[in-house]
Every structure is written in C-alpha cells, then in structure tokens.
C-alpha cells in the first residue's frame, strides 16, 4: 500500500492566556499540519509548529520543505515500510527538523491506523494516561502566585515557572509561588536561556539557601554556551535540564561528554520526529541522563505524538505536555484530551484524530 497524497494545512488558533517566556510572547498557536493519505484513503497527521525563537521554523519554510523535498520522496512509496520511510525523511534535507517531525509523525500515525491500533501500541506501550506539568507564563510575583493557586485548584501538582526575564527578581517570584501552593506541589523553573552563568548560579543558590525545594532548572544559559551550562551544573545541587542546547544526537553526545547537564528535554520539533526522539531517549538512558519529553506551542496533533511517546517510553520526570491545554478552542477533532493534570490518549487507531479544521490547505500530489 503506497502513499498517494501529501497535504499541508496552515492553522492559527487562539490561546486562552498569553504565553510569555524569556524568549517570546504569543497569543496564538501557529502551526503546519501535514497529512499523508494512502491508497485506501486513510490519513496520518503530523505537526510542524512555527517557533522562530527556538527552532527557527516558519510555516512557509516548513511547508516548502514538505512540498518541494519530502513529499516527492514519499509519493508512491510503501507506507508500511516505516523505518525506511522515516530514514529517508531524515536523509532528504539538512535541518528543517520541524518539517521532518511532522512527516515522521504522520508516517507513524498512518502506520498505526493501518494496523488498527493506537499510536502508543505501535511504539510498544499500552498506557492511555500520561501525567503532565503546566506552565506558569513569565510575570511578576503577584501574578505568578495567583496563577499558581488557580492551576493547583485545577488539579496540577507540577508547576513549570517561566523565569529568566529579570534575574534580580526571580528568587522572589519562586518564593511567592512556593508560598501560594505549599510544600506538596513540585515547582520546576525554565529560564529559556535568560541568565548568564553567574546569574544562574546566584539565583539557584539563593533558591537552595531559602529551602524553596525546586525540582529542576531548565536551560539556564544560552544554548551554545555548553561551557557555561557545565559550569552552572557543577556549582549547584538542583538538577539542570538541557532543552535548547540539545536538538539531535550530536548535541546530546556533547552534553554527555562535558557533563554539562543532568537531564535532557526531548522535543519532536527539535530532533525531527518520533524516530529520532526514541534514539535520544535511549542514548540519555544508557548514560544515566534524566529525561523529559516536551513540546512547542502546538495542537493535539503534535501533543498526541509526544504523549504517545511518553506513554510507551516513560521519562524520569513528569513530562511537559500542556501546550494544547492553552488553546481557547481547537481546530482538531479527536485526539488527546486533558483531565486536570492528565493527558488522556484515545483508544482509537493512530492519534485518534477525526478531522482538522483548516484555514488554508495546499495539496501536493
């Protein structure tokens, strides 16, 4: 059975709350959905989110990559030869990880649909429930404390606090959130590259000295500053999680070699899809590096693939799968749902997506 058509769908969906980090502020999810169709008319879906400040991926660039390079390499090929197709996707272009992730995930979704099993079963797992943290967008101490209380009331027990916009005030922000939610809620920080190494050590040591019980600190320094990342990791007790510093295998190998971080955040749009993500998780585990699976701001399509990966592979800490929770309304029908702090995977073939409401569709083939 062959791949008969490749379609791209540009989507923009509003968030119920602005999403603010040290890198950017957004009120929408802007993303490209890739749809692969086989000879029987079955569709598989994948997603390439637009995140200029992290991956550099744009809707136009991802769409051009899919239409001009990836689609011609897939049309007429055997949809069931999953490893070969995913390998070809990685080989056809350099970079363009978000576009490759969308096609890779669509290939996995289509393969699972053709077998009549949920994607998690194709990946080797059975769980249909996955816990997630929830992000508190960057803001002042009062606003963060209010948001923390709201998320706690909604059932979230792991809060990811965005910091890095103002190192001088970050200790007070963490103190306010801890006071608001009490000792039973886990708090993790994400600086999104916002600190210098010295600022990172100063803030983290202040948190440790104050007994604020922070679970981990994500990407405290600039992505390319592995020396700085290692310097911070060596001087604090809180585990350091590498995110933007690790896109693919070579990046992770270098982090491991330098002992630059204790953990790694694996994201499909950074590494190029499920095929590559599984390699990263295996490599990290083999070297005693902790793991989290995360996401960009994306819809149930990308989140469904990431959550299926976590359900099959597990991670050493609760993963970061809340992105679709931020949507005020979703363009996707079917797929994952949220029940408080739990992502519910559908007991349906593939990602369980039944339709995508498109603002613009560009067919290829």
TORLOTOR-291346 format. One record per residue (C-alpha): residue number from 1; x, y, z; residue in three letters. Coordinates in steps of 0.25 Angstrom, whole numbers, plus 5000, padded with zeros to 4 digits. Layout:
# TORLOTOR-291346
+-----+------+------+------+-----+
!   n !   px !   py !   pz ! res !
+-----+------+------+------+-----+
! NUM !    X !    Y !    Z ! ala !
...
+-----+------+------+------+-----+
This chain:
# TORLOTOR-291346
+-----+------+------+------+-----+
!   n !   px !   py !   pz ! res !
+-----+------+------+------+-----+
!   1 ! 5000 ! 5000 ! 5000 ! unk !
!   2 ! 5006 ! 5013 ! 4996 ! unk !
!   3 ! 5006 ! 5028 ! 5000 ! unk !
!   4 ! 4996 ! 5034 ! 4990 ! unk !
!   5 ! 4996 ! 5049 ! 4994 ! unk !
!   6 ! 5002 ! 5059 ! 5003 ! unk !
!   7 ! 4994 ! 5071 ! 5008 ! unk !
!   8 ! 4999 ! 5083 ! 5017 ! unk !
!   9 ! 4989 ! 5091 ! 5026 ! unk !
!  10 ! 4993 ! 5104 ! 5032 ! unk !
!  11 ! 4986 ! 5107 ! 5045 ! unk !
!  12 ! 4985 ! 5118 ! 5055 ! unk !
!  13 ! 4977 ! 5116 ! 5068 ! unk !
!  14 ! 4976 ! 5126 ! 5079 ! unk !
!  15 ! 4981 ! 5123 ! 5093 ! unk !
!  16 ! 4972 ! 5126 ! 5106 ! unk !
!  17 ! 4984 ! 5133 ! 5113 ! unk !
!  18 ! 4996 ! 5139 ! 5107 ! unk !
!  19 ! 5009 ! 5130 ! 5107 ! unk !
!  20 ! 5021 ! 5138 ! 5112 ! unk !
!  21 ! 5035 ! 5133 ! 5113 ! unk !
!  22 ! 5049 ! 5140 ! 5113 ! unk !
!  23 ! 5049 ! 5138 ! 5098 ! unk !
!  24 ! 5036 ! 5142 ! 5093 ! unk !
!  25 ! 5021 ! 5145 ! 5096 ! unk !
!  26 ! 5010 ! 5139 ! 5088 ! unk !
!  27 ! 4995 ! 5139 ! 5088 ! unk !
!  28 ! 4993 ! 5128 ! 5077 ! unk !
!  29 ! 4998 ! 5115 ! 5073 ! unk !
!  30 ! 5002 ! 5116 ! 5058 ! unk !
!  31 ! 5006 ! 5103 ! 5052 ! unk !
!  32 ! 5006 ! 5094 ! 5040 ! unk !
!  33 ! 4999 ! 5081 ! 5040 ! unk !
!  34 ! 5004 ! 5070 ! 5030 ! unk !
!  35 ! 4994 ! 5060 ! 5025 ! unk !
!  36 ! 4999 ! 5047 ! 5018 ! unk !
!  37 ! 4988 ! 5039 ! 5010 ! unk !
!  38 ! 4989 ! 5025 ! 5006 ! unk !
!  39 ! 4983 ! 5017 ! 4994 ! unk !
!  40 ! 4971 ! 5013 ! 5003 ! unk !
!  41 ! 4968 ! 5028 ! 5007 ! unk !
!  42 ! 4974 ! 5027 ! 5021 ! unk !
!  43 ! 4980 ! 5039 ! 5026 ! unk !
!  44 ! 4992 ! 5041 ! 5036 ! unk !
!  45 ! 4995 ! 5054 ! 5043 ! unk !
!  46 ! 5007 ! 5061 ! 5048 ! unk !
!  47 ! 5011 ! 5075 ! 5052 ! unk !
!  48 ! 5022 ! 5086 ! 5050 ! unk !
!  49 ! 5020 ! 5097 ! 5060 ! unk !
!  50 ! 5025 ! 5111 ! 5056 ! unk !
!  51 ! 5035 ! 5116 ! 5067 ! unk !
!  52 ! 5044 ! 5126 ! 5061 ! unk !
!  53 ! 5052 ! 5128 ! 5074 ! unk !
!  54 ! 5055 ! 5113 ! 5077 ! unk !
!  55 ! 5055 ! 5105 ! 5065 ! unk !
!  56 ! 5055 ! 5116 ! 5054 ! unk !
!  57 ! 5044 ! 5108 ! 5047 ! unk !
!  58 ! 5033 ! 5116 ! 5040 ! unk !
!  59 ! 5020 ! 5112 ! 5033 ! unk !
!  60 ! 5025 ! 5116 ! 5020 ! unk !
!  61 ! 5039 ! 5109 ! 5022 ! unk !
!  62 ! 5033 ! 5096 ! 5027 ! unk !
!  63 ! 5022 ! 5096 ! 5016 ! unk !
!  64 ! 5033 ! 5098 ! 5005 ! unk !
!  65 ! 5041 ! 5087 ! 5011 ! unk !
!  66 ! 5030 ! 5077 ! 5011 ! unk !
!  67 ! 5024 ! 5081 ! 4997 ! unk !
!  68 ! 5037 ! 5082 ! 4990 ! unk !
!  69 ! 5046 ! 5072 ! 4996 ! unk !
!  70 ! 5039 ! 5062 ! 5006 ! unk !
!  71 ! 5026 ! 5059 ! 4998 ! unk !
!  72 ! 5033 ! 5056 ! 4985 ! unk !
!  73 ! 5042 ! 5046 ! 4993 ! unk !
!  74 ! 5029 ! 5039 ! 4999 ! unk !
!  75 ! 5019 ! 5039 ! 4988 ! unk !
!  76 ! 5017 ! 5025 ! 4982 ! unk !
!  77 ! 5026 ! 5018 ! 4993 ! unk !
!  78 ! 5021 ! 5007 ! 5002 ! unk !
!  79 ! 5014 ! 5013 ! 5014 ! unk !
!  80 ! 5016 ! 5001 ! 5023 ! unk !
!  81 ! 5032 ! 5001 ! 5022 ! unk !
!  82 ! 5032 ! 5011 ! 5034 ! unk !
!  83 ! 5047 ! 5010 ! 5037 ! unk !
!  84 ! 5051 ! 5012 ! 5023 ! unk !
!  85 ! 5042 ! 5024 ! 5021 ! unk !
!  86 ! 5046 ! 5031 ! 5033 ! unk !
!  87 ! 5061 ! 5029 ! 5030 ! unk !
!  88 ! 5058 ! 5035 ! 5016 ! unk !
!  89 ! 5051 ! 5047 ! 5022 ! unk !
!  90 ! 5064 ! 5050 ! 5031 ! unk !
!  91 ! 5073 ! 5048 ! 5019 ! unk !
!  92 ! 5065 ! 5057 ! 5009 ! unk !
!  93 ! 5068 ! 5070 ! 5015 ! unk !
!  94 ! 5078 ! 5076 ! 5025 ! unk !
!  95 ! 5072 ! 5083 ! 5037 ! unk !
!  96 ! 5057 ! 5086 ! 5035 ! unk !
!  97 ! 5054 ! 5078 ! 5048 ! unk !
!  98 ! 5040 ! 5083 ! 5050 ! unk !
!  99 ! 5036 ! 5079 ! 5036 ! unk !
! 100 ! 5043 ! 5065 ! 5037 ! unk !
! 101 ! 5036 ! 5063 ! 5050 ! unk !
! 102 ! 5022 ! 5066 ! 5044 ! unk !
! 103 ! 5025 ! 5056 ! 5033 ! unk !
! 104 ! 5031 ! 5046 ! 5042 ! unk !
! 105 ! 5019 ! 5047 ! 5052 ! unk !
! 106 ! 5009 ! 5046 ! 5040 ! unk !
! 107 ! 5016 ! 5033 ! 5036 ! unk !
! 108 ! 5015 ! 5027 ! 5050 ! unk !
! 109 ! 5000 ! 5031 ! 5051 ! unk !
! 110 ! 4997 ! 5025 ! 5037 ! unk !
! 111 ! 5004 ! 5012 ! 5040 ! unk !
! 112 ! 4997 ! 5011 ! 5054 ! unk !
! 113 ! 4983 ! 5014 ! 5047 ! unk !
! 114 ! 4986 ! 5003 ! 5036 ! unk !
! 115 ! 4989 ! 4993 ! 5047 ! unk !
! 116 ! 4976 ! 4998 ! 5055 ! unk !
! 117 ! 4984 ! 5001 ! 5068 ! unk !
! 118 ! 4986 ! 5014 ! 5076 ! unk !
! 119 ! 5000 ! 5020 ! 5073 ! unk !
! 120 ! 5005 ! 5017 ! 5087 ! unk !
! 121 ! 5003 ! 5002 ! 5083 ! unk !
! 122 ! 5011 ! 5003 ! 5071 ! unk !
! 123 ! 5022 ! 5010 ! 5079 ! unk !
! 124 ! 5022 ! 4998 ! 5089 ! unk !
! 125 ! 5013 ! 5003 ! 5100 ! unk !
! 126 ! 4999 ! 5001 ! 5106 ! unk !
! 127 ! 4997 ! 5013 ! 5115 ! unk !
! 128 ! 4986 ! 5023 ! 5111 ! unk !
! 129 ! 4988 ! 5033 ! 5122 ! unk !
! 130 ! 5000 ! 5041 ! 5124 ! unk !
! 131 ! 5003 ! 5052 ! 5135 ! unk !
! 132 ! 5007 ! 5066 ! 5131 ! unk !
! 133 ! 5012 ! 5078 ! 5137 ! unk !
! 134 ! 5006 ! 5092 ! 5134 ! unk !
! 135 ! 5014 ! 5105 ! 5131 ! unk !
! 136 ! 5012 ! 5118 ! 5138 ! unk !
! 137 ! 5016 ! 5129 ! 5128 ! unk !
! 138 ! 5026 ! 5139 ! 5132 ! unk !
! 139 ! 5021 ! 5151 ! 5140 ! unk !
! 140 ! 5022 ! 5158 ! 5153 ! unk !
! 141 ! 5022 ! 5151 ! 5167 ! unk !
! 142 ! 5007 ! 5154 ! 5170 ! unk !
! 143 ! 5002 ! 5149 ! 5156 ! unk !
! 144 ! 5010 ! 5137 ! 5157 ! unk !
! 145 ! 5005 ! 5133 ! 5171 ! unk !
! 146 ! 4991 ! 5136 ! 5166 ! unk !
! 147 ! 4993 ! 5127 ! 5154 ! unk !
! 148 ! 4999 ! 5116 ! 5163 ! unk !
! 149 ! 4987 ! 5116 ! 5172 ! unk !
! 150 ! 4978 ! 5114 ! 5160 ! unk !
! 151 ! 4986 ! 5103 ! 5154 ! unk !
! 152 ! 4987 ! 5096 ! 5167 ! unk !
! 153 ! 4972 ! 5097 ! 5169 ! unk !
! 154 ! 4970 ! 5091 ! 5155 ! unk !
! 155 ! 4978 ! 5078 ! 5159 ! unk !
! 156 ! 4992 ! 5081 ! 5154 ! unk !
! 157 ! 5003 ! 5077 ! 5164 ! unk !
! 158 ! 5015 ! 5080 ! 5156 ! unk !
! 159 ! 5017 ! 5095 ! 5152 ! unk !
! 160 ! 5027 ! 5100 ! 5142 ! unk !
! 161 ! 5030 ! 5114 ! 5145 ! unk !
! 162 ! 5036 ! 5123 ! 5134 ! unk !
! 163 ! 5047 ! 5131 ! 5139 ! unk !
! 164 ! 5060 ! 5138 ! 5132 ! unk !
! 165 ! 5053 ! 5151 ! 5129 ! unk !
! 166 ! 5059 ! 5158 ! 5141 ! unk !
! 167 ! 5069 ! 5151 ! 5149 ! unk !
! 168 ! 5069 ! 5161 ! 5161 ! unk !
! 169 ! 5054 ! 5157 ! 5163 ! unk !
! 170 ! 5054 ! 5143 ! 5160 ! unk !
! 171 ! 5056 ! 5138 ! 5175 ! unk !
! 172 ! 5045 ! 5146 ! 5179 ! unk !
! 173 ! 5036 ! 5140 ! 5168 ! unk !
! 174 ! 5039 ! 5126 ! 5173 ! unk !
! 175 ! 5037 ! 5130 ! 5187 ! unk !
! 176 ! 5023 ! 5135 ! 5184 ! unk !
! 177 ! 5019 ! 5123 ! 5176 ! unk !
! 178 ! 5024 ! 5113 ! 5187 ! unk !
! 179 ! 5016 ! 5121 ! 5198 ! unk !
! 180 ! 5004 ! 5121 ! 5189 ! unk !
! 181 ! 5004 ! 5106 ! 5187 ! unk !
! 182 ! 5010 ! 5100 ! 5199 ! unk !
! 183 ! 5020 ! 5089 ! 5200 ! unk !
! 184 ! 5013 ! 5077 ! 5193 ! unk !
! 185 ! 5013 ! 5083 ! 5179 ! unk !
! 186 ! 5026 ! 5081 ! 5171 ! unk !
! 187 ! 5032 ! 5094 ! 5165 ! unk !
! 188 ! 5042 ! 5094 ! 5153 ! unk !
! 189 ! 5048 ! 5106 ! 5146 ! unk !
! 190 ! 5050 ! 5109 ! 5132 ! unk !
! 191 ! 5060 ! 5121 ! 5129 ! unk !
! 192 ! 5059 ! 5119 ! 5114 ! unk !
! 193 ! 5074 ! 5123 ! 5112 ! unk !
! 194 ! 5071 ! 5136 ! 5120 ! unk !
! 195 ! 5082 ! 5136 ! 5130 ! unk !
! 196 ! 5097 ! 5138 ! 5129 ! unk !
! 197 ! 5105 ! 5126 ! 5136 ! unk !
! 198 ! 5108 ! 5135 ! 5148 ! unk !
! 199 ! 5093 ! 5140 ! 5149 ! unk !
! 200 ! 5089 ! 5125 ! 5149 ! unk !
! 201 ! 5098 ! 5121 ! 5160 ! unk !
! 202 ! 5094 ! 5133 ! 5168 ! unk !
! 203 ! 5079 ! 5131 ! 5166 ! unk !
! 204 ! 5079 ! 5116 ! 5168 ! unk !
! 205 ! 5088 ! 5116 ! 5181 ! unk !
! 206 ! 5078 ! 5126 ! 5186 ! unk !
! 207 ! 5067 ! 5117 ! 5184 ! unk !
! 208 ! 5074 ! 5106 ! 5190 ! unk !
! 209 ! 5078 ! 5114 ! 5202 ! unk !
! 210 ! 5064 ! 5118 ! 5204 ! unk !
! 211 ! 5059 ! 5104 ! 5204 ! unk !
! 212 ! 5049 ! 5106 ! 5193 ! unk !
! 213 ! 5050 ! 5092 ! 5188 ! unk !
! 214 ! 5051 ! 5094 ! 5173 ! unk !
! 215 ! 5051 ! 5081 ! 5165 ! unk !
! 216 ! 5060 ! 5085 ! 5153 ! unk !
! 217 ! 5064 ! 5097 ! 5145 ! unk !
! 218 ! 5063 ! 5096 ! 5130 ! unk !
! 219 ! 5073 ! 5103 ! 5121 ! unk !
! 220 ! 5078 ! 5114 ! 5130 ! unk !
! 221 ! 5088 ! 5119 ! 5120 ! unk !
! 222 ! 5090 ! 5122 ! 5105 ! unk !
! 223 ! 5088 ! 5109 ! 5096 ! unk !
! 224 ! 5102 ! 5109 ! 5090 ! unk !
! 225 ! 5109 ! 5112 ! 5103 ! unk !
! 226 ! 5112 ! 5098 ! 5108 ! unk !
! 227 ! 5124 ! 5102 ! 5116 ! unk !
! 228 ! 5114 ! 5111 ! 5123 ! unk !
! 229 ! 5104 ! 5101 ! 5125 ! unk !
! 230 ! 5114 ! 5091 ! 5131 ! unk !
! 231 ! 5120 ! 5102 ! 5140 ! unk !
! 232 ! 5106 ! 5104 ! 5146 ! unk !
! 233 ! 5103 ! 5089 ! 5147 ! unk !
! 234 ! 5116 ! 5087 ! 5155 ! unk !
! 235 ! 5113 ! 5098 ! 5165 ! unk !
! 236 ! 5098 ! 5096 ! 5169 ! unk !
! 237 ! 5091 ! 5084 ! 5175 ! unk !
! 238 ! 5078 ! 5086 ! 5167 ! unk !
! 239 ! 5078 ! 5077 ! 5154 ! unk !
! 240 ! 5080 ! 5084 ! 5141 ! unk !
! 241 ! 5071 ! 5081 ! 5129 ! unk !
! 242 ! 5077 ! 5084 ! 5115 ! unk !
! 243 ! 5066 ! 5088 ! 5105 ! unk !
! 244 ! 5070 ! 5098 ! 5094 ! unk !
! 245 ! 5085 ! 5092 ! 5095 ! unk !
! 246 ! 5080 ! 5079 ! 5090 ! unk !
! 247 ! 5073 ! 5077 ! 5077 ! unk !
! 248 ! 5079 ! 5064 ! 5072 ! unk !
! 249 ! 5089 ! 5053 ! 5075 ! unk !
! 250 ! 5102 ! 5060 ! 5073 ! unk !
! 251 ! 5097 ! 5071 ! 5083 ! unk !
! 252 ! 5093 ! 5061 ! 5093 ! unk !
! 253 ! 5107 ! 5053 ! 5092 ! unk !
! 254 ! 5114 ! 5067 ! 5094 ! unk !
! 255 ! 5105 ! 5070 ! 5107 ! unk !
! 256 ! 5108 ! 5056 ! 5112 ! unk !
! 257 ! 5123 ! 5057 ! 5109 ! unk !
! 258 ! 5124 ! 5070 ! 5116 ! unk !
! 259 ! 5115 ! 5066 ! 5127 ! unk !
! 260 ! 5108 ! 5079 ! 5124 ! unk !
! 261 ! 5094 ! 5075 ! 5129 ! unk !
! 262 ! 5087 ! 5065 ! 5138 ! unk !
! 263 ! 5075 ! 5063 ! 5129 ! unk !
! 264 ! 5070 ! 5066 ! 5115 ! unk !
! 265 ! 5057 ! 5071 ! 5109 ! unk !
! 266 ! 5054 ! 5063 ! 5096 ! unk !
! 267 ! 5044 ! 5070 ! 5087 ! unk !
! 268 ! 5039 ! 5065 ! 5073 ! unk !
! 269 ! 5040 ! 5078 ! 5066 ! unk !
! 270 ! 5055 ! 5080 ! 5071 ! unk !
! 271 ! 5060 ! 5066 ! 5067 ! unk !
! 272 ! 5052 ! 5062 ! 5055 ! unk !
! 273 ! 5041 ! 5053 ! 5060 ! unk !
! 274 ! 5038 ! 5040 ! 5067 ! unk !
! 275 ! 5049 ! 5032 ! 5060 ! unk !
! 276 ! 5060 ! 5042 ! 5065 ! unk !
! 277 ! 5053 ! 5044 ! 5079 ! unk !
! 278 ! 5054 ! 5029 ! 5082 ! unk !
! 279 ! 5069 ! 5029 ! 5079 ! unk !
! 280 ! 5071 ! 5041 ! 5088 ! unk !
! 281 ! 5063 ! 5035 ! 5100 ! unk !
! 282 ! 5071 ! 5022 ! 5098 ! unk !
! 283 ! 5084 ! 5030 ! 5098 ! unk !
! 284 ! 5081 ! 5038 ! 5110 ! unk !
! 285 ! 5076 ! 5026 ! 5118 ! unk !
! 286 ! 5089 ! 5018 ! 5114 ! unk !
! 287 ! 5097 ! 5029 ! 5120 ! unk !
! 288 ! 5089 ! 5032 ! 5133 ! unk !
! 289 ! 5084 ! 5045 ! 5128 ! unk !
! 290 ! 5070 ! 5048 ! 5132 ! unk !
! 291 ! 5059 ! 5050 ! 5122 ! unk !
! 292 ! 5046 ! 5059 ! 5120 ! unk !
! 293 ! 5038 ! 5060 ! 5107 ! unk !
! 294 ! 5033 ! 5074 ! 5104 ! unk !
! 295 ! 5027 ! 5081 ! 5093 ! unk !
! 296 ! 5026 ! 5095 ! 5086 ! unk !
! 297 ! 5013 ! 5102 ! 5086 ! unk !
! 298 ! 5005 ! 5093 ! 5077 ! unk !
! 299 ! 4992 ! 5086 ! 5075 ! unk !
! 300 ! 4986 ! 5072 ! 5079 ! unk !
! 301 ! 4994 ! 5066 ! 5067 ! unk !
! 302 ! 5008 ! 5069 ! 5072 ! unk !
! 303 ! 5004 ! 5067 ! 5086 ! unk !
! 304 ! 4997 ! 5054 ! 5083 ! unk !
! 305 ! 5010 ! 5048 ! 5077 ! unk !
! 306 ! 5019 ! 5053 ! 5089 ! unk !
! 307 ! 5009 ! 5048 ! 5099 ! unk !
! 308 ! 5009 ! 5034 ! 5092 ! unk !
! 309 ! 5024 ! 5034 ! 5092 ! unk !
! 310 ! 5024 ! 5037 ! 5107 ! unk !
! 311 ! 5013 ! 5026 ! 5109 ! unk !
! 312 ! 5022 ! 5016 ! 5102 ! unk !
! 313 ! 5036 ! 5020 ! 5107 ! unk !
! 314 ! 5033 ! 5027 ! 5120 ! unk !
! 315 ! 5042 ! 5038 ! 5125 ! unk !
! 316 ! 5050 ! 5040 ! 5138 ! unk !
! 317 ! 5042 ! 5053 ! 5142 ! unk !
! 318 ! 5027 ! 5057 ! 5139 ! unk !
! 319 ! 5027 ! 5062 ! 5124 ! unk !
! 320 ! 5024 ! 5075 ! 5119 ! unk !
! 321 ! 5011 ! 5072 ! 5110 ! unk !
! 322 ! 5002 ! 5084 ! 5114 ! unk !
! 323 ! 5003 ! 5092 ! 5101 ! unk !
! 324 ! 4989 ! 5088 ! 5095 ! unk !
! 325 ! 4983 ! 5091 ! 5109 ! unk !
! 326 ! 4986 ! 5106 ! 5106 ! unk !
! 327 ! 4977 ! 5106 ! 5093 ! unk !
! 328 ! 4964 ! 5114 ! 5095 ! unk !
! 329 ! 4958 ! 5106 ! 5084 ! unk !
! 330 ! 4964 ! 5095 ! 5076 ! unk !
! 331 ! 4964 ! 5093 ! 5061 ! unk !
! 332 ! 4966 ! 5078 ! 5063 ! unk !
! 333 ! 4955 ! 5068 ! 5066 ! unk !
! 334 ! 4958 ! 5055 ! 5073 ! unk !
! 335 ! 4972 ! 5052 ! 5078 ! unk !
! 336 ! 4977 ! 5055 ! 5093 ! unk !
! 337 ! 4968 ! 5061 ! 5104 ! unk !
! 338 ! 4972 ! 5067 ! 5117 ! unk !
! 339 ! 4967 ! 5063 ! 5130 ! unk !
! 340 ! 4973 ! 5072 ! 5140 ! unk !
! 341 ! 4988 ! 5069 ! 5140 ! unk !
! 342 ! 4986 ! 5056 ! 5132 ! unk !
! 343 ! 4987 ! 5055 ! 5117 ! unk !
! 344 ! 4977 ! 5044 ! 5112 ! unk !
! 345 ! 4981 ! 5037 ! 5100 ! unk !
! 346 ! 4969 ! 5032 ! 5091 ! unk !
! 347 ! 4967 ! 5017 ! 5090 ! unk !
! 348 ! 4966 ! 5018 ! 5075 ! unk !
! 349 ! 4975 ! 5016 ! 5063 ! unk !
! 350 ! 4987 ! 5025 ! 5062 ! unk !
! 351 ! 4986 ! 5038 ! 5068 ! unk !
! 352 ! 4970 ! 5037 ! 5068 ! unk !
! 353 ! 4969 ! 5050 ! 5060 ! unk !
! 354 ! 4956 ! 5050 ! 5052 ! unk !
! 355 ! 4957 ! 5064 ! 5045 ! unk !
! 356 ! 4965 ! 5077 ! 5045 ! unk !
! 357 ! 4958 ! 5090 ! 5042 ! unk !
! 358 ! 4968 ! 5097 ! 5032 ! unk !
! 359 ! 4970 ! 5112 ! 5029 ! unk !
! 360 ! 4978 ! 5108 ! 5017 ! unk !
! 361 ! 4980 ! 5095 ! 5010 ! unk !
! 362 ! 4991 ! 5093 ! 5000 ! unk !
! 363 ! 4991 ! 5079 ! 4994 ! unk !
! 364 ! 5003 ! 5072 ! 4987 ! unk !
! 365 ! 5000 ! 5060 ! 4979 ! unk !
+-----+------+------+------+-----+
